[in-house]
Amino acid sequence: MQGKGVTDDPPAESYWKIAGGIRMTGMPGYDKTLSATQMWQVSLLVANADKLPKSAKDALVAGPAPTMPDVNKKMPDMKR
């Protein structure tokens, strides 16, 4: 999270990139899957990523906690 990158971009520019994607990079636009509020939250997060405390960076790198499978959910029949 050092050097020139998204932390140097104004949040509005990051919002534009998040909403519309970046052509020829493989990054899709998220305007159909995230709300405007969520896209602004991501924009502000990446704009301030170099200022986050170590505990927040560690939590982001770790990702979400794994979920337990629903043992009560019926499995589909595996007929061939």
PDB file of N, CA, C and O in Angstrom:
ATOM      1  N   MET A   1       0.811  -1.178   0.000  1.00  0.00           N
ATOM      2  CA  MET A   1       0.000   0.000   0.000  1.00  0.00           C
ATOM      3  C   MET A   1       0.866   1.257   0.000  1.00  0.00           C
ATOM      4  O   MET A   1       0.479   2.287   0.552  1.00  0.00           O
ATOM      5  N   GLN A   2       2.032   1.164  -0.620  1.00  0.00           N
ATOM      6  CA  GLN A   2       2.916   2.312  -0.682  1.00  0.00           C
ATOM      7  C   GLN A   2       3.110   2.721  -2.132  1.00  0.00           C
ATOM      8  O   GLN A   2       2.845   1.941  -3.047  1.00  0.00           O
ATOM      9  N   GLY A   3       3.582   3.966  -2.339  1.00  0.00           N
ATOM     10  CA  GLY A   3       3.857   4.435  -3.680  1.00  0.00           C
ATOM     11  C   GLY A   3       2.631   4.989  -4.358  1.00  0.00           C
ATOM     12  O   GLY A   3       1.572   5.125  -3.744  1.00  0.00           O
ATOM     13  N   LYS A   4       2.778   5.308  -5.629  1.00  0.00           N
ATOM     14  CA  LYS A   4       1.660   5.877  -6.394  1.00  0.00           C
ATOM     15  C   LYS A   4       0.649   4.787  -6.674  1.00  0.00           C
ATOM     16  O   LYS A   4       1.010   3.687  -7.093  1.00  0.00           O
ATOM     17  N   GLY A   5      -0.579   5.081  -6.448  1.00  0.00           N
ATOM     18  CA  GLY A   5      -1.656   4.122  -6.662  1.00  0.00           C
ATOM     19  C   GLY A   5      -2.974   4.757  -6.336  1.00  0.00           C
ATOM     20  O   GLY A   5      -3.107   5.980  -6.374  1.00  0.00           O
ATOM     21  N   VAL A   6      -3.950   3.943  -6.017  1.00  0.00           N
ATOM     22  CA  VAL A   6      -5.289   4.471  -5.768  1.00  0.00           C
ATOM     23  C   VAL A   6      -5.353   5.368  -4.543  1.00  0.00           C
ATOM     24  O   VAL A   6      -6.264   6.190  -4.442  1.00  0.00           O
ATOM     25  N   THR A   7      -4.412   5.239  -3.605  1.00  0.00           N
ATOM     26  CA  THR A   7      -4.438   6.116  -2.436  1.00  0.00           C
ATOM     27  C   THR A   7      -4.113   7.558  -2.828  1.00  0.00           C
ATOM     28  O   THR A   7      -4.402   8.483  -2.069  1.00  0.00           O
ATOM     29  N   ASP A   8      -3.513   7.760  -4.013  1.00  0.00           N
ATOM     30  CA  ASP A   8      -3.212   9.112  -4.497  1.00  0.00           C
ATOM     31  C   ASP A   8      -4.359   9.695  -5.317  1.00  0.00           C
ATOM     32  O   ASP A   8      -4.354  10.890  -5.613  1.00  0.00           O
ATOM     33  N   ASP A   9      -5.332   8.883  -5.685  1.00  0.00           N
ATOM     34  CA  ASP A   9      -6.466   9.349  -6.490  1.00  0.00           C
ATOM     35  C   ASP A   9      -7.502  10.032  -5.594  1.00  0.00           C
ATOM     36  O   ASP A   9      -7.705   9.611  -4.455  1.00  0.00           O
ATOM     37  N   PRO A  10      -8.153  11.072  -6.094  1.00  0.00           N
ATOM     38  CA  PRO A  10      -9.281  11.626  -5.342  1.00  0.00           C
ATOM     39  C   PRO A  10     -10.390  10.579  -5.228  1.00  0.00           C
ATOM     40  O   PRO A  10     -10.560   9.771  -6.141  1.00  0.00           O
ATOM     41  N   PRO A  11     -11.147  10.575  -4.130  1.00  0.00           N
ATOM     42  CA  PRO A  11     -12.228   9.585  -3.982  1.00  0.00           C
ATOM     43  C   PRO A  11     -13.206   9.578  -5.158  1.00  0.00           C
ATOM     44  O   PRO A  11     -13.711   8.518  -5.529  1.00  0.00           O
ATOM     45  N   ALA A  12     -13.479  10.737  -5.747  1.00  0.00           N
ATOM     46  CA  ALA A  12     -14.423  10.792  -6.871  1.00  0.00           C
ATOM     47  C   ALA A  12     -13.891  10.017  -8.075  1.00  0.00           C
ATOM     48  O   ALA A  12     -14.670   9.401  -8.803  1.00  0.00           O
ATOM     49  N   GLU A  13     -12.585  10.041  -8.292  1.00  0.00           N
ATOM     50  CA  GLU A  13     -12.002   9.273  -9.396  1.00  0.00           C
ATOM     51  C   GLU A  13     -12.105   7.777  -9.122  1.00  0.00           C
ATOM     52  O   GLU A  13     -12.416   6.996 -10.021  1.00  0.00           O
ATOM     53  N   SER A  14     -11.843   7.382  -7.882  1.00  0.00           N
ATOM     54  CA  SER A  14     -11.985   5.966  -7.525  1.00  0.00           C
ATOM     55  C   SER A  14     -13.431   5.523  -7.657  1.00  0.00           C
ATOM     56  O   SER A  14     -13.698   4.408  -8.106  1.00  0.00           O
ATOM     57  N   TYR A  15     -14.372   6.388  -7.270  1.00  0.00           N
ATOM     58  CA  TYR A  15     -15.794   6.066  -7.416  1.00  0.00           C
ATOM     59  C   TYR A  15     -16.114   5.804  -8.886  1.00  0.00           C
ATOM     60  O   TYR A  15     -16.788   4.826  -9.210  1.00  0.00           O
ATOM     61  N   TRP A  16     -15.642   6.657  -9.759  1.00  0.00           N
ATOM     62  CA  TRP A  16     -15.878   6.517 -11.198  1.00  0.00           C
ATOM     63  C   TRP A  16     -15.325   5.174 -11.706  1.00  0.00           C
ATOM     64  O   TRP A  16     -15.974   4.491 -12.498  1.00  0.00           O
ATOM     65  N   LYS A  17     -14.130   4.807 -11.245  1.00  0.00           N
ATOM     66  CA  LYS A  17     -13.518   3.535 -11.647  1.00  0.00           C
ATOM     67  C   LYS A  17     -14.296   2.343 -11.081  1.00  0.00           C
ATOM     68  O   LYS A  17     -14.491   1.345 -11.775  1.00  0.00           O
ATOM     69  N   ILE A  18     -14.734   2.443  -9.841  1.00  0.00           N
ATOM     70  CA  ILE A  18     -15.495   1.356  -9.216  1.00  0.00           C
ATOM     71  C   ILE A  18     -16.836   1.180  -9.912  1.00  0.00           C
ATOM     72  O   ILE A  18     -17.267   0.055 -10.166  1.00  0.00           O
ATOM     73  N   ALA A  19     -17.485   2.278 -10.216  1.00  0.00           N
ATOM     74  CA  ALA A  19     -18.802   2.213 -10.849  1.00  0.00           C
ATOM     75  C   ALA A  19     -18.721   1.672 -12.270  1.00  0.00           C
ATOM     76  O   ALA A  19     -19.503   0.799 -12.647  1.00  0.00           O
ATOM     77  N   GLY A  20     -17.786   2.179 -13.057  1.00  0.00           N
ATOM     78  CA  GLY A  20     -17.729   1.821 -14.469  1.00  0.00           C
ATOM     79  C   GLY A  20     -16.721   0.769 -14.840  1.00  0.00           C
ATOM     80  O   GLY A  20     -16.764   0.247 -15.955  1.00  0.00           O
ATOM     81  N   GLY A  21     -15.810   0.436 -13.941  1.00  0.00           N
ATOM     82  CA  GLY A  21     -14.762  -0.515 -14.259  1.00  0.00           C
ATOM     83  C   GLY A  21     -13.630   0.164 -15.011  1.00  0.00           C
ATOM     84  O   GLY A  21     -13.684   1.358 -15.304  1.00  0.00           O
ATOM     85  N   ILE A  22     -12.608  -0.618 -15.315  1.00  0.00           N
ATOM     86  CA  ILE A  22     -11.465  -0.097 -16.055  1.00  0.00           C
ATOM     87  C   ILE A  22     -11.273  -0.981 -17.278  1.00  0.00           C
ATOM     88  O   ILE A  22     -10.945  -2.162 -17.163  1.00  0.00           O
ATOM     89  N   ARG A  23     -11.480  -0.394 -18.442  1.00  0.00           N
ATOM     90  CA  ARG A  23     -11.390  -1.152 -19.689  1.00  0.00           C
ATOM     91  C   ARG A  23     -10.043  -1.839 -19.839  1.00  0.00           C
ATOM     92  O   ARG A  23      -9.002  -1.311 -19.447  1.00  0.00           O
ATOM     93  N   MET A  24     -10.093  -3.016 -20.410  1.00  0.00           N
ATOM     94  CA  MET A  24      -8.921  -3.809 -20.774  1.00  0.00           C
ATOM     95  C   MET A  24      -8.028  -4.177 -19.584  1.00  0.00           C
ATOM     96  O   MET A  24      -6.832  -4.418 -19.753  1.00  0.00           O
ATOM     97  N   THR A  25      -8.611  -4.218 -18.378  1.00  0.00           N
ATOM     98  CA  THR A  25      -7.840  -4.624 -17.200  1.00  0.00           C
ATOM     99  C   THR A  25      -8.432  -5.839 -16.526  1.00  0.00           C
ATOM    100  O   THR A  25      -7.779  -6.468 -15.694  1.00  0.00           O
ATOM    101  N   GLY A  26      -9.662  -6.178 -16.873  1.00  0.00           N
ATOM    102  CA  GLY A  26     -10.340  -7.266 -16.183  1.00  0.00           C
ATOM    103  C   GLY A  26     -11.148  -6.798 -14.989  1.00  0.00           C
ATOM    104  O   GLY A  26     -11.855  -7.592 -14.369  1.00  0.00           O
ATOM    105  N   MET A  27     -11.050  -5.489 -14.650  1.00  0.00           N
ATOM    106  CA  MET A  27     -11.844  -4.990 -13.533  1.00  0.00           C
ATOM    107  C   MET A  27     -13.207  -4.561 -14.049  1.00  0.00           C
ATOM    108  O   MET A  27     -13.313  -3.634 -14.852  1.00  0.00           O
ATOM    109  N   PRO A  28     -14.260  -5.247 -13.579  1.00  0.00           N
ATOM    110  CA  PRO A  28     -15.610  -4.882 -14.018  1.00  0.00           C
ATOM    111  C   PRO A  28     -16.117  -3.658 -13.270  1.00  0.00           C
ATOM    112  O   PRO A  28     -15.543  -3.245 -12.262  1.00  0.00           O
ATOM    113  N   GLY A  29     -17.183  -3.095 -13.772  1.00  0.00           N
ATOM    114  CA  GLY A  29     -17.880  -2.045 -13.052  1.00  0.00           C
ATOM    115  C   GLY A  29     -18.823  -2.669 -12.035  1.00  0.00           C
ATOM    116  O   GLY A  29     -19.369  -3.747 -12.268  1.00  0.00           O
ATOM    117  N   TYR A  30     -19.009  -2.008 -10.933  1.00  0.00           N
ATOM    118  CA  TYR A  30     -19.849  -2.533  -9.861  1.00  0.00           C
ATOM    119  C   TYR A  30     -21.127  -1.732  -9.668  1.00  0.00           C
ATOM    120  O   TYR A  30     -21.798  -1.879  -8.646  1.00  0.00           O
ATOM    121  N   ASP A  31     -21.480  -0.876 -10.647  1.00  0.00           N
ATOM    122  CA  ASP A  31     -22.668  -0.045 -10.492  1.00  0.00           C
ATOM    123  C   ASP A  31     -23.961  -0.839 -10.503  1.00  0.00           C
ATOM    124  O   ASP A  31     -24.998  -0.319 -10.092  1.00  0.00           O
ATOM    125  N   LYS A  32     -23.931  -2.082 -10.962  1.00  0.00           N
ATOM    126  CA  LYS A  32     -25.141  -2.919 -10.963  1.00  0.00           C
ATOM    127  C   LYS A  32     -25.225  -3.807  -9.718  1.00  0.00           C
ATOM    128  O   LYS A  32     -26.281  -4.369  -9.428  1.00  0.00           O
ATOM    129  N   THR A  33     -24.119  -3.934  -8.985  1.00  0.00           N
ATOM    130  CA  THR A  33     -24.106  -4.836  -7.832  1.00  0.00           C
ATOM    131  C   THR A  33     -23.936  -4.114  -6.491  1.00  0.00           C
ATOM    132  O   THR A  33     -24.311  -4.655  -5.451  1.00  0.00           O
ATOM    133  N   LEU A  34     -23.382  -2.913  -6.504  1.00  0.00           N
ATOM    134  CA  LEU A  34     -23.215  -2.147  -5.273  1.00  0.00           C
ATOM    135  C   LEU A  34     -24.095  -0.907  -5.327  1.00  0.00           C
ATOM    136  O   LEU A  34     -24.347  -0.358  -6.400  1.00  0.00           O
ATOM    137  N   SER A  35     -24.554  -0.477  -4.174  1.00  0.00           N
ATOM    138  CA  SER A  35     -25.314   0.770  -4.102  1.00  0.00           C
ATOM    139  C   SER A  35     -24.343   1.946  -4.208  1.00  0.00           C
ATOM    140  O   SER A  35     -23.132   1.766  -4.080  1.00  0.00           O
ATOM    141  N   ALA A  36     -24.865   3.135  -4.440  1.00  0.00           N
ATOM    142  CA  ALA A  36     -24.022   4.332  -4.490  1.00  0.00           C
ATOM    143  C   ALA A  36     -23.282   4.517  -3.166  1.00  0.00           C
ATOM    144  O   ALA A  36     -22.107   4.884  -3.150  1.00  0.00           O
ATOM    145  N   THR A  37     -23.976   4.262  -2.063  1.00  0.00           N
ATOM    146  CA  THR A  37     -23.339   4.384  -0.742  1.00  0.00           C
ATOM    147  C   THR A  37     -22.173   3.410  -0.611  1.00  0.00           C
ATOM    148  O   THR A  37     -21.105   3.788  -0.131  1.00  0.00           O
ATOM    149  N   GLN A  38     -22.367   2.159  -1.033  1.00  0.00           N
ATOM    150  CA  GLN A  38     -21.294   1.163  -0.942  1.00  0.00           C
ATOM    151  C   GLN A  38     -20.104   1.547  -1.830  1.00  0.00           C
ATOM    152  O   GLN A  38     -18.951   1.362  -1.441  1.00  0.00           O
ATOM    153  N   MET A  39     -20.386   2.079  -3.020  1.00  0.00           N
ATOM    154  CA  MET A  39     -19.280   2.483  -3.904  1.00  0.00           C
ATOM    155  C   MET A  39     -18.509   3.658  -3.303  1.00  0.00           C
ATOM    156  O   MET A  39     -17.287   3.723  -3.439  1.00  0.00           O
ATOM    157  N   TRP A  40     -19.209   4.596  -2.635  1.00  0.00           N
ATOM    158  CA  TRP A  40     -18.508   5.686  -1.955  1.00  0.00           C
ATOM    159  C   TRP A  40     -17.693   5.148  -0.784  1.00  0.00           C
ATOM    160  O   TRP A  40     -16.594   5.636  -0.524  1.00  0.00           O
ATOM    161  N   GLN A  41     -18.217   4.146  -0.070  1.00  0.00           N
ATOM    162  CA  GLN A  41     -17.464   3.557   1.041  1.00  0.00           C
ATOM    163  C   GLN A  41     -16.174   2.915   0.549  1.00  0.00           C
ATOM    164  O   GLN A  41     -15.122   3.080   1.166  1.00  0.00           O
ATOM    165  N   VAL A  42     -16.253   2.184  -0.561  1.00  0.00           N
ATOM    166  CA  VAL A  42     -15.053   1.571  -1.136  1.00  0.00           C
ATOM    167  C   VAL A  42     -14.094   2.658  -1.601  1.00  0.00           C
ATOM    168  O   VAL A  42     -12.887   2.546  -1.387  1.00  0.00           O
ATOM    169  N   SER A  43     -14.608   3.700  -2.227  1.00  0.00           N
ATOM    170  CA  SER A  43     -13.775   4.801  -2.714  1.00  0.00           C
ATOM    171  C   SER A  43     -13.005   5.456  -1.575  1.00  0.00           C
ATOM    172  O   SER A  43     -11.811   5.729  -1.699  1.00  0.00           O
ATOM    173  N   LEU A  44     -13.694   5.707  -0.467  1.00  0.00           N
ATOM    174  CA  LEU A  44     -13.037   6.319   0.681  1.00  0.00           C
ATOM    175  C   LEU A  44     -12.058   5.358   1.346  1.00  0.00           C
ATOM    176  O   LEU A  44     -11.024   5.780   1.862  1.00  0.00           O
ATOM    177  N   LEU A  45     -12.382   4.069   1.334  1.00  0.00           N
ATOM    178  CA  LEU A  45     -11.461   3.071   1.892  1.00  0.00           C
ATOM    179  C   LEU A  45     -10.154   3.052   1.110  1.00  0.00           C
ATOM    180  O   LEU A  45      -9.079   3.121   1.706  1.00  0.00           O
ATOM    181  N   VAL A  46     -10.228   2.961  -0.213  1.00  0.00           N
ATOM    182  CA  VAL A  46      -8.985   2.892  -0.993  1.00  0.00           C
ATOM    183  C   VAL A  46      -8.229   4.220  -0.965  1.00  0.00           C
ATOM    184  O   VAL A  46      -7.000   4.226  -1.041  1.00  0.00           O
ATOM    185  N   ALA A  47      -8.940   5.342  -0.858  1.00  0.00           N
ATOM    186  CA  ALA A  47      -8.278   6.641  -0.779  1.00  0.00           C
ATOM    187  C   ALA A  47      -7.479   6.777   0.516  1.00  0.00           C
ATOM    188  O   ALA A  47      -6.487   7.503   0.564  1.00  0.00           O
ATOM    189  N   ASN A  48      -7.910   6.083   1.552  1.00  0.00           N
ATOM    190  CA  ASN A  48      -7.249   6.185   2.856  1.00  0.00           C
ATOM    191  C   ASN A  48      -6.561   4.895   3.275  1.00  0.00           C
ATOM    192  O   ASN A  48      -6.211   4.731   4.444  1.00  0.00           O
ATOM    193  N   ALA A  49      -6.365   3.986   2.339  1.00  0.00           N
ATOM    194  CA  ALA A  49      -5.788   2.676   2.671  1.00  0.00           C
ATOM    195  C   ALA A  49      -4.403   2.791   3.298  1.00  0.00           C
ATOM    196  O   ALA A  49      -4.043   1.981   4.152  1.00  0.00           O
ATOM    197  N   ASP A  50      -3.627   3.784   2.886  1.00  0.00           N
ATOM    198  CA  ASP A  50      -2.287   3.934   3.450  1.00  0.00           C
ATOM    199  C   ASP A  50      -2.308   4.524   4.862  1.00  0.00           C
ATOM    200  O   ASP A  50      -1.269   4.573   5.522  1.00  0.00           O
ATOM    201  N   LYS A  51      -3.463   4.970   5.330  1.00  0.00           N
ATOM    202  CA  LYS A  51      -3.588   5.558   6.665  1.00  0.00           C
ATOM    203  C   LYS A  51      -4.260   4.620   7.674  1.00  0.00           C
ATOM    204  O   LYS A  51      -4.402   4.967   8.846  1.00  0.00           O
ATOM    205  N   LEU A  52      -4.670   3.438   7.220  1.00  0.00           N
ATOM    206  CA  LEU A  52      -5.379   2.510   8.109  1.00  0.00           C
ATOM    207  C   LEU A  52      -4.433   1.951   9.165  1.00  0.00           C
ATOM    208  O   LEU A  52      -3.252   1.741   8.886  1.00  0.00           O
ATOM    209  N   PRO A  53      -4.935   1.707  10.375  1.00  0.00           N
ATOM    210  CA  PRO A  53      -4.098   1.053  11.386  1.00  0.00           C
ATOM    211  C   PRO A  53      -3.818  -0.393  10.989  1.00  0.00           C
ATOM    212  O   PRO A  53      -4.561  -1.000  10.217  1.00  0.00           O
ATOM    213  N   LYS A  54      -2.738  -0.925  11.530  1.00  0.00           N
ATOM    214  CA  LYS A  54      -2.333  -2.288  11.184  1.00  0.00           C
ATOM    215  C   LYS A  54      -3.452  -3.294  11.429  1.00  0.00           C
ATOM    216  O   LYS A  54      -3.623  -4.223  10.640  1.00  0.00           O
ATOM    217  N   SER A  55      -4.211  -3.130  12.497  1.00  0.00           N
ATOM    218  CA  SER A  55      -5.288  -4.085  12.798  1.00  0.00           C
ATOM    219  C   SER A  55      -6.341  -4.095  11.693  1.00  0.00           C
ATOM    220  O   SER A  55      -6.870  -5.156  11.360  1.00  0.00           O
ATOM    221  N   ALA A  56      -6.654  -2.933  11.119  1.00  0.00           N
ATOM    222  CA  ALA A  56      -7.630  -2.866  10.028  1.00  0.00           C
ATOM    223  C   ALA A  56      -7.064  -3.503   8.764  1.00  0.00           C
ATOM    224  O   ALA A  56      -7.774  -4.225   8.064  1.00  0.00           O
ATOM    225  N   LYS A  57      -5.794  -3.244   8.465  1.00  0.00           N
ATOM    226  CA  LYS A  57      -5.155  -3.859   7.291  1.00  0.00           C
ATOM    227  C   LYS A  57      -5.136  -5.377   7.434  1.00  0.00           C
ATOM    228  O   LYS A  57      -5.416  -6.097   6.475  1.00  0.00           O
ATOM    229  N   ASP A  58      -4.809  -5.859   8.622  1.00  0.00           N
ATOM    230  CA  ASP A  58      -4.779  -7.306   8.862  1.00  0.00           C
ATOM    231  C   ASP A  58      -6.163  -7.924   8.662  1.00  0.00           C
ATOM    232  O   ASP A  58      -6.280  -9.008   8.091  1.00  0.00           O
ATOM    233  N   ALA A  59      -7.205  -7.246   9.126  1.00  0.00           N
ATOM    234  CA  ALA A  59      -8.571  -7.761   8.975  1.00  0.00           C
ATOM    235  C   ALA A  59      -8.969  -7.801   7.501  1.00  0.00           C
ATOM    236  O   ALA A  59      -9.645  -8.737   7.071  1.00  0.00           O
ATOM    237  N   LEU A  60      -8.563  -6.807   6.730  1.00  0.00           N
ATOM    238  CA  LEU A  60      -8.886  -6.791   5.301  1.00  0.00           C
ATOM    239  C   LEU A  60      -8.144  -7.889   4.549  1.00  0.00           C
ATOM    240  O   LEU A  60      -8.709  -8.515   3.652  1.00  0.00           O
ATOM    241  N   VAL A  61      -6.907  -8.122   4.900  1.00  0.00           N
ATOM    242  CA  VAL A  61      -6.119  -9.162   4.248  1.00  0.00           C
ATOM    243  C   VAL A  61      -6.662 -10.544   4.595  1.00  0.00           C
ATOM    244  O   VAL A  61      -6.674 -11.441   3.752  1.00  0.00           O
ATOM    245  N   ALA A  62      -7.109 -10.713   5.835  1.00  0.00           N
ATOM    246  CA  ALA A  62      -7.617 -12.013   6.278  1.00  0.00           C
ATOM    247  C   ALA A  62      -8.911 -12.380   5.578  1.00  0.00           C
ATOM    248  O   ALA A  62      -9.189 -13.561   5.373  1.00  0.00           O
ATOM    249  N   GLY A  63      -9.706 -11.386   5.207  1.00  0.00           N
ATOM    250  CA  GLY A  63     -10.973 -11.661   4.543  1.00  0.00           C
ATOM    251  C   GLY A  63     -12.054 -12.017   5.543  1.00  0.00           C
ATOM    252  O   GLY A  63     -11.828 -12.018   6.753  1.00  0.00           O
ATOM    253  N   PRO A  64     -13.232 -12.319   5.021  1.00  0.00           N
ATOM    254  CA  PRO A  64     -14.343 -12.646   5.922  1.00  0.00           C
ATOM    255  C   PRO A  64     -14.127 -13.988   6.613  1.00  0.00           C
ATOM    256  O   PRO A  64     -13.440 -14.870   6.097  1.00  0.00           O
ATOM    257  N   ALA A  65     -14.721 -14.119   7.777  1.00  0.00           N
ATOM    258  CA  ALA A  65     -14.629 -15.381   8.507  1.00  0.00           C
ATOM    259  C   ALA A  65     -15.379 -16.461   7.742  1.00  0.00           C
ATOM    260  O   ALA A  65     -16.431 -16.191   7.163  1.00  0.00           O
ATOM    261  N   PRO A  66     -14.850 -17.682   7.733  1.00  0.00           N
ATOM    262  CA  PRO A  66     -15.560 -18.762   7.035  1.00  0.00           C
ATOM    263  C   PRO A  66     -16.900 -19.046   7.694  1.00  0.00           C
ATOM    264  O   PRO A  66     -17.059 -18.876   8.903  1.00  0.00           O
ATOM    265  N   THR A  67     -17.844 -19.472   6.902  1.00  0.00           N
ATOM    266  CA  THR A  67     -19.171 -19.800   7.432  1.00  0.00           C
ATOM    267  C   THR A  67     -19.320 -21.311   7.495  1.00  0.00           C
ATOM    268  O   THR A  67     -18.716 -22.053   6.720  1.00  0.00           O
ATOM    269  N   MET A  68     -20.122 -21.731   8.416  1.00  0.00           N
ATOM    270  CA  MET A  68     -20.389 -23.158   8.560  1.00  0.00           C
ATOM    271  C   MET A  68     -21.500 -23.554   7.592  1.00  0.00           C
ATOM    272  O   MET A  68     -22.449 -22.793   7.398  1.00  0.00           O
ATOM    273  N   PRO A  69     -21.395 -24.737   6.980  1.00  0.00           N
ATOM    274  CA  PRO A  69     -22.477 -25.176   6.099  1.00  0.00           C
ATOM    275  C   PRO A  69     -23.743 -25.438   6.907  1.00  0.00           C
ATOM    276  O   PRO A  69     -23.681 -25.808   8.080  1.00  0.00           O
ATOM    277  N   ASP A  70     -24.874 -25.244   6.272  1.00  0.00           N
ATOM    278  CA  ASP A  70     -26.158 -25.485   6.926  1.00  0.00           C
ATOM    279  C   ASP A  70     -26.416 -26.989   6.900  1.00  0.00           C
ATOM    280  O   ASP A  70     -26.744 -27.551   5.855  1.00  0.00           O
ATOM    281  N   VAL A  71     -26.267 -27.638   8.058  1.00  0.00           N
ATOM    282  CA  VAL A  71     -26.421 -29.090   8.119  1.00  0.00           C
ATOM    283  C   VAL A  71     -27.873 -29.519   7.961  1.00  0.00           C
ATOM    284  O   VAL A  71     -28.148 -30.688   7.690  1.00  0.00           O
ATOM    285  N   ASN A  72     -28.803 -28.584   8.129  1.00  0.00           N
ATOM    286  CA  ASN A  72     -30.220 -28.915   7.982  1.00  0.00           C
ATOM    287  C   ASN A  72     -30.708 -28.781   6.544  1.00  0.00           C
ATOM    288  O   ASN A  72     -31.829 -29.180   6.230  1.00  0.00           O
ATOM    289  N   LYS A  73     -29.882 -28.228   5.679  1.00  0.00           N
ATOM    290  CA  LYS A  73     -30.277 -28.033   4.292  1.00  0.00           C
ATOM    291  C   LYS A  73     -30.181 -29.363   3.541  1.00  0.00           C
ATOM    292  O   LYS A  73     -29.184 -30.078   3.640  1.00  0.00           O
ATOM    293  N   LYS A  74     -31.222 -29.672   2.800  1.00  0.00           N
ATOM    294  CA  LYS A  74     -31.259 -30.926   2.057  1.00  0.00           C
ATOM    295  C   LYS A  74     -30.326 -30.837   0.852  1.00  0.00           C
ATOM    296  O   LYS A  74     -30.364 -29.864   0.098  1.00  0.00           O
ATOM    297  N   MET A  75     -29.508 -31.834   0.681  1.00  0.00           N
ATOM    298  CA  MET A  75     -28.606 -31.896  -0.450  1.00  0.00           C
ATOM    299  C   MET A  75     -29.372 -32.350  -1.689  1.00  0.00           C
ATOM    300  O   MET A  75     -30.293 -33.159  -1.573  1.00  0.00           O
ATOM    301  N   PRO A  76     -29.017 -31.855  -2.861  1.00  0.00           N
ATOM    302  CA  PRO A  76     -29.721 -32.283  -4.074  1.00  0.00           C
ATOM    303  C   PRO A  76     -29.413 -33.746  -4.382  1.00  0.00           C
ATOM    304  O   PRO A  76     -28.335 -34.255  -4.076  1.00  0.00           O
ATOM    305  N   ASP A  77     -30.382 -34.396  -4.990  1.00  0.00           N
ATOM    306  CA  ASP A  77     -30.178 -35.785  -5.375  1.00  0.00           C
ATOM    307  C   ASP A  77     -29.152 -35.850  -6.482  1.00  0.00           C
ATOM    308  O   ASP A  77     -29.181 -35.047  -7.414  1.00  0.00           O
ATOM    309  N   MET A  78     -28.249 -36.801  -6.380  1.00  0.00           N
ATOM    310  CA  MET A  78     -27.192 -36.942  -7.369  1.00  0.00           C
ATOM    311  C   MET A  78     -27.527 -38.144  -8.278  1.00  0.00           C
ATOM    312  O   MET A  78     -26.845 -39.168  -8.237  1.00  0.00           O
ATOM    313  N   LYS A  79     -28.549 -38.010  -9.067  1.00  0.00           N
ATOM    314  CA  LYS A  79     -28.951 -39.103  -9.983  1.00  0.00           C
ATOM    315  C   LYS A  79     -28.164 -38.980 -11.270  1.00  0.00           C
ATOM    316  O   LYS A  79     -27.886 -37.880 -11.748  1.00  0.00           O
ATOM    317  N   ARG A  80     -27.811 -40.135 -11.823  1.00  0.00           N
ATOM    318  CA  ARG A  80     -27.087 -40.141 -13.099  1.00  0.00           C
ATOM    319  C   ARG A  80     -27.912 -40.810 -14.143  1.00  0.00           C
ATOM    320  O   ARG A  80     -27.484 -40.920 -15.292  1.00  0.00           O
TER     321      ARG A  80
END
